[in-house]
Amino acid sequence: MDSRRTFVTHMIGLIATPVLLSGCRRSSQPEDEARKPVDPGLAPEPLGSPLPQIEPILRVRVFRVREPAVTITLGEEGRPFRARYLGYEGTGLDLSGPLTVSWGLRKWIIQEADGRVTRVEADDELELTTIDNLPILLEPRGRRYPGSIRLHRRSDEGEGAFDVINHVALESYLPGVLASELFSHWRRETYLAQAVAARSFACSEQAYFSTRRHYDLTDTISSQVYAGTVDRRVAYQAVRETRGVVLSYDERLVPGYYSSCCGGLASRAVDVIGPSPINRIAPLNGRSEPDVCTEAPVYEWKVRRKADEFRKRLVAYGEYRQITSLASLESLASIELDETNPHGRPVSFQLVDANGKSFRLDAEKLMRAANFSNDDITAPRETLKSSFVTVTFENGDLVFAGHGFGHGSGLCQYGAEKLSRSGKSFQEILTWYYPGASLLESY
């Protein structure tokens, strides 16, 4: 394909598939995982990361151990492993799987299938690879992962705590994302579009987090869902056919944000993902035209809450996030729309108490507060699926009339499938959802 070509198109309506996706990337992202605002005293962040020149190796956190004496198991009977730790200059220790591994007394404790126990003194990471280069079975996750597994000790989380990190080449990683993100019966062009978006997102996260933490992505919706090695032919085909193709703008990466259903109106990434300059580029501002996802099962929905119960949840969230105005909320008289983005989607609300005092709350924070739970407040039976809501009071209840599922920035998966069913190419789909972006073969 022409690696410098910019694809443009206009859209027409299609047929929607009445099924429900699990959600979207960063739709329910924990705020402590989010990118922090730029310190004004530092040099500004560039508008996007450089395009990768070679296939990146990603670090994906696939499991967390946080309790002492908890073990994981790697591999299957007779599978040969090699163990190495950072700073070790030899060939490594040859071990026979399955391996049961834990951390304790400042050592990695590895038990082989025959009961032999090896204790490895390592300050930080232990790397485990299969000598035959086949995917590694991880229990209790019940999944197989290509590449290698590194165990990263987390002294900040307590004795015995560690993260399980899958080091995996990008193109080997992506099929496990596509199979998790899309329905198996969805169209080929939808898979191709999703492959480019997911590749662009992963490359952007890898570039951003490479020097900030010991992993680039998680395998959950806080990044993008990843299932390791999968059995879905269309996912592998879509990755092969788009190998190395990423979204770009001014010769830099566009983070390929996406969500399940935008609800008909696009978000701007700067409003729903974060204030970083990387989110202020034109392709992440969304399109002005209404989207085509109107027949998706989550296009419209309603959630009803008791007003006082909802207020208590807001207060608890305010205390957790140290939002003083929210934590001190003693009554709630109304929730009024404060600001919309240029496409008409809510950006913020005004919360008004019984005394007429009001304060502004971002729409995304309102959604997170509405879904918040802790040891004292149980999770709500029905969650708000997005921040695209209008709120009314009815007989002491709050009624949230909502649209979509997820943050609504970038590609809408239900919309992409609808476009695909109308005969649109994956290039046209991506141009619709990332206006002004180009498709480039980066390696």
C-alpha positions as CSV (number, residue, x, y, z in Angstrom):
1,M,0.0,0.0,0.0
2,D,1.0,3.6,-0.4
3,S,2.6,4.4,3.0
4,R,2.1,8.1,2.6
5,R,-1.4,8.2,1.4
6,T,-4.1,10.1,3.3
7,F,-7.5,8.5,2.9
8,V,-10.7,10.7,2.8
9,T,-14.3,9.8,2.5
10,H,-17.9,10.7,3.3
11,M,-20.1,8.3,5.2
12,I,-23.6,6.7,4.7
13,G,-25.9,4.7,7.0
14,L,-25.6,1.0,7.6
15,I,-27.1,-2.0,9.5
16,A,-26.1,-2.3,13.2
17,T,-25.5,-5.5,15.1
18,P,-27.7,-5.8,18.3
19,V,-25.1,-7.1,20.7
20,L,-23.1,-5.6,23.5
21,L,-19.4,-5.1,23.8
22,S,-17.6,-5.1,27.1
23,G,-16.6,-1.5,27.1
24,C,-13.9,0.8,25.9
25,R,-10.3,1.7,26.5
26,R,-9.9,4.2,29.3
27,S,-13.6,4.3,29.7
28,S,-13.3,3.2,33.3
29,Q,-9.6,3.8,33.6
30,P,-8.5,4.3,37.2
31,E,-7.4,7.9,37.6
32,D,-4.1,7.0,39.2
33,E,-3.2,5.2,36.0
34,A,-4.0,8.3,33.9
35,R,-1.4,10.6,32.4
36,K,-0.8,13.5,34.7
37,P,-1.1,17.1,33.6
38,V,2.1,18.6,32.3
39,D,4.2,20.6,34.9
40,P,4.2,24.2,33.5
41,G,7.9,24.5,34.6
42,L,9.0,21.6,32.4
43,A,9.4,21.6,28.6
44,P,6.1,20.9,26.9
45,E,5.4,17.4,25.7
46,P,5.6,16.9,21.9
47,L,2.3,16.6,20.0
48,G,2.6,12.8,19.7
49,S,5.4,10.3,19.9
50,P,7.8,9.5,17.0
51,L,6.7,6.7,14.6
52,P,8.4,3.4,15.5
53,Q,11.2,2.5,13.1
54,I,11.3,-1.2,14.2
55,E,8.7,-3.5,15.7
56,P,8.4,-2.5,19.4
57,I,8.6,-5.0,22.3
58,L,5.8,-4.3,24.6
59,R,5.6,-4.9,28.4
60,V,2.1,-5.9,29.3
61,R,1.1,-6.5,32.9
62,V,-1.0,-9.6,32.8
63,F,-1.3,-10.5,36.5
64,R,-0.7,-8.9,39.9
65,V,0.3,-10.8,43.1
66,R,-0.3,-8.7,46.2
67,E,-0.6,-11.2,49.1
68,P,2.3,-13.0,50.8
69,A,2.8,-16.7,49.9
70,V,0.7,-16.5,46.8
71,T,2.2,-18.4,43.9
72,I,1.8,-18.5,40.1
73,T,2.4,-21.5,37.8
74,L,4.1,-21.2,34.5
75,G,4.3,-23.8,31.7
76,E,3.2,-27.4,31.3
77,E,4.7,-30.8,32.2
78,G,8.1,-31.3,30.6
79,R,8.3,-27.8,29.1
80,P,11.9,-26.6,29.4
81,F,12.5,-23.1,30.8
82,R,15.4,-20.8,31.2
83,A,15.5,-18.3,34.1
84,R,17.6,-15.2,34.1
85,Y,17.7,-12.1,36.3
86,L,18.8,-8.6,35.4
87,G,22.6,-8.2,35.8
88,Y,23.2,-12.0,35.4
89,E,25.8,-12.5,32.7
90,G,25.6,-16.3,32.3
91,T,23.3,-18.3,30.0
92,G,20.7,-18.7,32.8
93,L,19.3,-21.6,34.8
94,D,17.7,-24.5,32.9
95,L,14.5,-25.6,34.6
96,S,11.7,-28.1,33.9
97,G,8.1,-27.0,33.9
98,P,5.6,-26.5,35.2
99,L,7.2,-24.0,37.5
100,T,5.6,-22.7,40.7
101,V,7.0,-19.3,41.6
102,S,6.7,-16.9,44.6
103,W,8.7,-14.2,46.3
104,G,9.8,-14.4,49.9
105,L,12.7,-13.6,52.2
106,R,14.3,-11.5,49.4
107,K,14.4,-14.4,47.0
108,W,12.5,-15.8,44.1
109,I,11.4,-19.3,45.0
110,I,11.0,-21.6,42.0
111,Q,9.7,-25.2,42.4
112,E,10.0,-27.5,39.4
113,A,7.7,-30.4,38.5
114,D,9.8,-33.0,40.3
115,G,9.7,-31.0,43.5
116,R,13.2,-29.5,43.3
117,V,13.3,-25.9,44.7
118,T,15.6,-23.2,43.4
119,R,16.1,-19.9,45.2
120,V,17.3,-17.0,43.2
121,E,18.6,-13.8,44.9
122,A,17.6,-11.0,42.6
123,D,16.8,-7.4,43.5
124,D,14.1,-6.8,41.0
125,E,13.2,-8.8,37.9
126,L,13.3,-12.4,37.1
127,E,12.9,-13.4,33.4
128,L,11.5,-16.8,32.4
129,T,11.5,-18.0,28.8
130,T,10.7,-21.3,27.2
131,I,13.6,-22.9,25.4
132,D,11.3,-24.1,22.6
133,N,9.8,-20.5,22.2
134,L,6.3,-21.7,22.5
135,P,3.7,-19.6,24.3
136,I,3.8,-19.8,28.1
137,L,0.7,-21.0,30.1
138,L,0.1,-18.8,33.1
139,E,-2.0,-20.1,36.0
140,P,-4.3,-19.0,37.6
141,R,-4.9,-16.8,34.6
142,G,-5.5,-19.8,32.4
143,R,-4.0,-18.1,29.3
144,R,-1.0,-18.7,27.1
145,Y,1.3,-15.8,26.3
146,P,3.8,-15.4,23.4
147,G,7.3,-14.0,24.2
148,S,8.7,-14.1,27.7
149,I,7.5,-13.6,31.2
150,R,9.2,-11.2,33.6
151,L,8.3,-11.1,37.3
152,H,8.8,-7.6,38.8
153,R,9.0,-7.3,42.5
154,R,6.8,-4.6,44.0
155,S,8.3,-3.7,47.4
156,D,6.0,-0.7,47.4
157,E,3.0,-3.0,47.6
158,G,4.2,-5.2,50.5
159,E,6.2,-8.3,51.1
160,G,5.5,-11.0,48.5
161,A,4.0,-8.6,46.0
162,F,5.0,-8.7,42.4
163,D,3.7,-8.1,38.8
164,V,3.7,-10.6,36.0
165,I,4.8,-8.8,32.8
166,N,4.5,-10.3,29.3
167,H,7.3,-9.0,27.1
168,V,5.9,-9.5,23.6
169,A,6.5,-8.3,20.1
170,L,3.8,-5.8,19.0
171,E,2.5,-7.9,16.1
172,S,2.3,-11.0,18.3
173,Y,0.4,-9.0,20.9
174,L,-2.3,-7.6,18.6
175,P,-4.3,-10.7,17.8
176,G,-5.0,-11.2,21.5
177,V,-6.4,-7.7,21.6
178,L,-8.6,-7.9,18.5
179,A,-10.1,-11.2,19.7
180,S,-10.9,-9.6,23.0
181,E,-12.2,-6.3,21.6
182,L,-14.5,-7.5,18.7
183,F,-17.1,-10.1,18.2
184,S,-16.0,-13.1,16.1
185,H,-18.8,-12.6,13.5
186,W,-17.9,-9.0,12.8
187,R,-16.6,-7.9,9.4
188,R,-13.1,-8.1,8.1
189,E,-12.8,-4.3,7.6
190,T,-13.8,-3.7,11.2
191,Y,-10.9,-6.0,12.3
192,L,-8.5,-4.2,10.0
193,A,-9.5,-0.8,11.3
194,Q,-9.3,-2.0,14.9
195,A,-5.8,-3.5,14.2
196,V,-4.5,-0.1,13.1
197,A,-6.1,1.7,16.1
198,A,-4.9,-0.8,18.6
199,R,-1.4,-0.8,17.1
200,S,-1.3,3.0,17.3
201,F,-2.5,3.1,20.9
202,A,0.0,0.4,22.0
203,C,2.9,2.2,20.3
204,S,1.9,5.5,21.9
205,E,1.6,4.0,25.4
206,Q,5.0,2.2,24.9
207,A,6.7,5.5,23.9
208,Y,5.1,7.3,26.9
209,F,5.6,4.8,29.6
210,S,9.0,3.4,28.6
211,T,10.9,5.5,31.2
212,R,8.0,6.1,33.6
213,R,7.1,2.6,34.9
214,H,8.0,-1.1,34.5
215,Y,5.1,-1.9,32.1
216,D,3.6,-0.1,29.1
217,L,0.1,-1.6,29.2
218,T,-2.3,-3.7,31.2
219,D,-4.4,-6.5,29.8
220,T,-7.6,-4.8,31.0
221,I,-9.8,-1.9,29.9
222,S,-7.5,0.5,31.7
223,S,-5.4,0.0,28.5
224,Q,-6.9,-2.5,26.0
225,V,-8.1,-6.0,26.7
226,Y,-5.5,-8.7,25.8
227,A,-6.0,-12.4,26.0
228,G,-2.6,-13.7,25.0
229,T,-2.5,-16.4,22.3
230,V,-6.0,-16.8,20.8
231,D,-7.8,-19.0,18.3
232,R,-9.4,-16.5,15.8
233,R,-8.2,-16.6,12.2
234,V,-9.6,-13.2,11.3
235,A,-7.7,-11.5,14.1
236,Y,-4.3,-12.9,12.8
237,Q,-5.2,-12.0,9.2
238,A,-6.1,-8.4,10.1
239,V,-2.8,-8.0,11.9
240,R,-0.8,-9.5,9.1
241,E,-2.5,-7.4,6.4
242,T,-1.9,-4.1,8.3
243,R,1.5,-4.9,9.7
244,G,3.3,-1.8,10.8
245,V,0.5,0.6,9.8
246,V,-0.2,3.3,12.3
247,L,-2.2,6.5,12.5
248,S,-0.1,9.6,12.1
249,Y,-0.4,13.4,12.2
250,D,2.5,15.6,11.2
251,E,4.7,12.5,11.0
252,R,4.0,11.6,14.6
253,L,1.8,8.9,16.3
254,V,-1.8,9.5,16.9
255,P,-2.9,7.5,20.0
256,G,-5.6,5.2,18.6
257,Y,-8.2,5.7,21.4
258,Y,-11.5,3.8,20.9
259,S,-14.6,2.8,22.7
260,S,-17.5,0.4,22.4
261,C,-20.2,3.0,21.3
262,C,-19.9,6.8,21.2
263,G,-23.7,7.2,21.5
264,G,-23.9,9.3,18.4
265,L,-21.6,12.3,19.3
266,A,-17.8,12.2,19.4
267,S,-15.8,13.3,22.4
268,R,-12.6,15.3,22.3
269,A,-9.7,13.3,23.8
270,V,-8.6,16.3,25.8
271,D,-11.9,16.3,27.6
272,V,-12.2,12.6,28.4
273,I,-8.7,11.1,28.3
274,G,-6.6,13.9,29.8
275,P,-5.1,17.4,29.3
276,S,-1.8,16.2,27.8
277,P,-0.8,18.1,24.6
278,I,-0.8,14.7,22.8
279,N,-4.6,14.7,23.1
280,R,-5.0,18.2,21.6
281,I,-4.3,17.3,17.9
282,A,-7.0,17.5,15.3
283,P,-7.6,13.8,14.7
284,L,-8.6,13.4,18.4
285,N,-11.1,16.3,18.3
286,G,-13.7,14.1,16.7
287,R,-16.0,14.8,13.8
288,S,-18.9,17.2,13.8
289,E,-21.4,14.9,12.0
290,P,-23.6,12.5,14.1
291,D,-22.2,9.0,14.2
292,V,-23.8,5.9,12.6
293,C,-24.0,3.7,15.8
294,T,-27.7,4.6,16.4
295,E,-28.9,0.9,16.4
296,A,-26.3,-0.3,18.9
297,P,-27.9,-1.9,22.0
298,V,-26.1,0.7,24.2
299,Y,-26.9,3.7,22.0
300,E,-29.6,4.7,24.6
301,W,-30.1,3.6,28.2
302,K,-31.5,4.8,31.5
303,V,-30.2,4.5,35.1
304,R,-32.3,5.4,38.1
305,R,-30.7,6.2,41.5
306,K,-32.1,7.3,44.9
307,A,-30.9,10.9,45.3
308,D,-29.5,10.7,48.8
309,E,-27.7,7.4,48.1
310,F,-26.2,9.0,45.0
311,R,-25.1,12.1,47.1
312,K,-23.3,9.8,49.6
313,R,-21.5,8.1,46.7
314,L,-20.4,11.5,45.4
315,V,-19.1,12.4,48.8
316,A,-17.2,9.2,49.1
317,Y,-15.6,9.7,45.7
318,G,-14.8,13.3,46.6
319,E,-13.0,12.1,49.8
320,Y,-11.1,9.4,47.8
321,R,-10.0,11.9,45.1
322,Q,-9.6,14.8,47.5
323,I,-12.1,17.0,45.7
324,T,-13.2,19.3,48.6
325,S,-16.3,20.7,47.0
326,L,-17.6,17.2,46.3
327,A,-16.6,15.7,49.7
328,S,-18.5,18.4,51.6
329,L,-21.7,18.1,49.6
330,E,-24.5,18.0,52.2
331,S,-27.5,18.1,49.8
332,L,-28.2,17.8,46.1
333,A,-31.0,19.8,44.5
334,S,-30.1,19.5,40.8
335,I,-27.4,18.4,38.3
336,E,-27.4,20.8,35.4
337,L,-25.5,20.8,32.1
338,D,-22.6,23.3,32.3
339,E,-20.6,22.9,29.1
340,T,-20.7,20.8,25.9
341,N,-17.9,20.2,23.3
342,P,-18.3,21.6,19.8
343,H,-20.3,18.5,18.8
344,G,-22.9,18.8,21.6
345,R,-21.6,16.2,24.0
346,P,-21.4,17.1,27.8
347,V,-18.0,18.2,29.1
348,S,-19.1,19.4,32.6
349,F,-22.1,19.7,34.9
350,Q,-23.1,22.1,37.7
351,L,-24.1,20.4,40.9
352,V,-26.4,22.6,43.0
353,D,-27.3,22.0,46.7
354,A,-30.4,23.0,48.6
355,N,-29.0,26.4,49.4
356,G,-28.4,27.2,45.8
357,K,-24.7,26.8,46.0
358,S,-23.2,25.3,42.9
359,F,-19.8,24.0,41.7
360,R,-18.5,22.5,38.4
361,L,-17.7,18.9,37.9
362,D,-16.2,17.3,34.8
363,A,-18.6,14.9,33.1
364,E,-16.1,12.1,33.3
365,K,-15.6,12.6,37.0
366,L,-19.4,12.6,37.5
367,M,-19.5,9.2,35.8
368,R,-16.7,7.9,37.9
369,A,-18.3,9.2,41.1
370,A,-21.6,7.6,40.1
371,N,-19.9,4.2,39.7
372,F,-17.6,4.5,42.7
373,S,-17.5,1.9,45.5
374,N,-15.3,1.1,48.5
375,D,-15.4,-0.9,51.6
376,D,-18.3,1.1,53.0
377,I,-20.3,1.6,49.8
378,T,-21.3,-1.3,47.6
379,A,-21.0,-1.1,43.9
380,P,-24.2,0.1,42.2
381,R,-26.4,-2.4,40.6
382,E,-26.5,-0.4,37.4
383,T,-23.5,1.7,36.3
384,L,-23.4,4.7,34.1
385,K,-22.0,3.5,30.9
386,S,-20.7,6.8,29.7
387,S,-20.6,10.5,30.7
388,F,-22.9,11.4,27.8
389,V,-26.0,11.9,30.0
390,T,-28.8,14.2,30.9
391,V,-30.0,14.2,34.5
392,T,-33.5,14.8,35.9
393,F,-35.2,14.5,39.4
394,E,-38.3,12.4,39.6
395,N,-40.0,11.8,43.0
396,G,-36.7,11.7,45.0
397,D,-34.9,9.8,42.4
398,L,-32.2,10.8,39.9
399,V,-32.8,9.6,36.4
400,F,-29.8,9.4,34.1
401,A,-30.7,9.2,30.4
402,G,-27.5,8.2,28.7
403,H,-26.0,7.4,25.3
404,G,-23.2,5.0,24.4
405,F,-20.7,2.9,26.3
406,G,-17.3,4.4,27.0
407,H,-15.5,7.7,26.6
408,G,-16.5,8.2,22.9
409,S,-13.1,9.4,21.7
410,G,-11.7,8.0,18.5
411,L,-13.0,4.9,16.9
412,C,-16.5,3.7,17.8
413,Q,-16.6,-0.1,17.5
414,Y,-20.3,-0.4,16.8
415,G,-20.1,2.4,14.3
416,A,-17.1,0.9,12.6
417,E,-19.0,-2.4,12.2
418,K,-21.9,-0.5,10.8
419,L,-19.7,1.3,8.3
420,S,-18.1,-2.0,7.4
421,R,-21.4,-3.6,6.6
422,S,-22.2,-0.7,4.2
423,G,-19.1,-1.6,2.2
424,K,-16.7,1.0,3.6
425,S,-13.0,0.1,3.7
426,F,-10.9,0.2,6.8
427,Q,-9.1,3.3,5.5
428,E,-12.5,5.1,5.2
429,I,-13.5,4.0,8.6
430,L,-10.3,5.3,10.2
431,T,-10.6,8.6,8.4
432,W,-14.2,9.0,9.7
433,Y,-13.1,8.5,13.3
434,Y,-9.6,10.2,13.2
435,P,-10.2,13.2,10.9
436,G,-7.0,14.6,9.4
437,A,-4.9,11.5,10.3
438,S,-2.8,9.7,7.7
439,L,-2.0,5.9,7.5
440,L,1.7,5.2,7.4
441,E,3.7,2.1,7.3
442,S,6.1,2.7,10.1
443,Y,8.3,-0.4,9.8
